[in-house]
Amino acid sequence: MNNFFEVENVDFVVGGNTKVKNMSFSIEKEGDIVCLLGPSGIGKTTILRAIAGLEKIKNGHIKLKGKILSSEKINIEPENRNISLAFQENSLFPHYSVEKNILLGAEKNPDHKDKKVSFNEIVNLLDISKILNQYPHQISAGEAQRASLARSLLSKPDLLLLDEPLSNVDQSHKEDIQEKIKKLLAKLKITTIIVTHDSYEAFYLGTKCGIILNNELKQYDDPYNVYHLPNSIEVVNFLNKGILIPAKVTSPKSLENDELGKITGNFVKPFPLGANVKLLIQPEDLEHDDKSNLQLEVVDRKFRGTNFIYTLKTMKNLLLPVFVHSHHIHQHDLQEKFGIKRPIHIEHLVCF
């Protein structure tokens, strides 16, 4: 089966500087959403620009619906790709009202009858009805970003490219807009590639997530696997959702840490008996138990609304994150002792 979209063995270059080397990834089905994560300056925007046709490529190919858009010999002009790119910065025309700017999207692709979406539906979804008669210089950065997004959605593209689409949107609006955008994209089957620095946004919106580090696509997988089954220490460090602790493999389903004791589970990849490894401990992996004989010192406590993340320090100064529901009976203060349930069992033993 042919993929709806694919990038194959492409170097993404800007100003003679190779940002991402030999990148390959695909989008299998129309309507899927891919989120690309990586630090600032790694080349995420360059990738979007090349897919949109604003940058040429010198090797590999970019293909949409079975048609090559870019290769060493072919470069379809941007206006002939039916791809819409919404930049992070304000890309509205200053001499047009917000409403006129948005309606330009509808004018771009008037014959795309299979993707039915109304102007009012998008305006209401993005909560921008009050600014329609204003001009770009009269609105906030967040409002301008949402207006630009509205214009892109109304153009009904085959492929929508969003560069940090909600980076300027207030947190109070962000989750609601994310939910509505996800439903609308699914309804319209608009295939989308989103560049974001927000891992929670990527995990919520993405059918697949790509992690770009050190000029390479390090992992491209389901959001669940990217979070729970990272394939390298680089990805673990970038996501910063856990800690690596030293341990020794003691059986095909267990290992041992000097301070935490025996830890059982299923190894994601096998290691020989006696191997010294680094085990990933994520906040959900350890269980709170006040009666445990393993008592560690609380050095930090973050309240997240629905939960707390405690940071515990061991005698050897390991800092372990532990997730606890916010309604747990005994809240621990700094420097108090916090019990960890033993024996420790972790479903997926991710080791390096």
C-alpha positions, 0 to 999 in steps of 0.5 A, a space after each residue: 500500500 502506498 503511503 499518503 505522504 513520504 520523505 525519503 533520504 532527504 538532507 534538509 539544508 539552509 544557507 549551506 548548513 545541513 540541519 537534518 541529515 538523511 531523514 526518512 518518515 512517512 504518513 500512512 493514511 490521509 487525516 493522520 497527524 505527525 508532530 515533530 519535536 526537537 530543540 530550537 534551531 535543530 531544523 524543524 521549520 526548515 523541514 516544513 519549508 522544504 515540504 511546502 516548496 520554499 526550499 529545494 532539496 538535493 537528494 532523496 524525495 518528498 512525495 504526496 499522494 503518490 506524486 513526487 513534489 521535490 527531488 534532485 531533479 523535480 521541484 513543484 512550485 509551492 502554489 501547485 502543491 495544495 500544501 498550506 503552511 502556517 508560520 509561528 510568526 504573524 504572517 497576516 497581510 497588514 492592510 487586510 482585516 482579520 476577516 479578509 485575511 482568513 477568507 483568503 484561505 477559502 479563495 485559495 482552494 474553492 473547488 475542494 468540495 470533499 472537505 466541507 468546513 464553514 468560515 463560522 465554524 472555524 472562527 468559533 472553534 478558534 474563538 476569534 469572532 470579536 477580532 474579525 473587523 480589526 487589523 493585524 497590528 490591533 490584535 495580540 500575537 496569540 490572536 494573530 496566530 489563531 487567525 493565521 491558523 483559521 486561514 490555513 484550515 479554510 484553504 482545505 489543503 491536502 497537507 497542512 503544516 503548522 509551525 508552533 501553532 499555539 505557542 502564543 496562545 494562553 494556557 487557558 485557551 490552549 487545551 480547549 483549542 487543541 481538542 477542537 483542532 484535533 476533532 476538526 482535522 479528523 472530521 475533514 481528514 486534513 493530514 497535518 505535520 505540526 512542529 512543537 516544543 511542547 511534548 504534551 501537545 505532541 503526545 495529545 495531537 500526534 498519530 506519530 511523533 518524531 524526535 529530532 536531535 543532533 541533526 537526525 530523526 532519532 525516533 519516529 513512533 506512536 506517542 505512547 512508545 516515544 514516551 514509555 519506550 524511548 530508543 536512546 539516552 538522547 531521547 530520554 534526556 530530551 523528553 526529561 520525563 524520568 531518570 536513569 539509574 545504575 543497575 545489574 541484570 540478575 535474571 531474564 526478568 529482573 535487575 538489582 539496584 544497590 539502594 532500591 533492591 530487586 526490580 522485576 519486569 519485562 526487558 524491552 531489549 535483552 541483556 546478558 546476566 551480570 550486565 551493568 545497565 542504566 534503567 529508566 525510572 519514570 514518575 509512574 514506575 514507583 508506588 507510594 507506600 508509607 509502611 515500606 522499609 524503603 524510606 527516601 527524603 523528599 527534596 521537591 514537590 510539584 503540584 500539577 492539579 490532578 497529581 503531585 510529582 515528588 522528587 526523592 533523594 537516595 543516600 547516593 544522591 539519586 533523584 527519583 521522580 514519583 507520581 502520586 494522585 493529588 487526593 492521596 491522604 498523606 501529603 509529604 513536606 520537604 525533608 520528610 521521609 517518603 515510602 516506596 513500595 517493594 518489591 518494585 515491579 516495572 512493566 517495561 524495563 527500558 535499559 541502555 
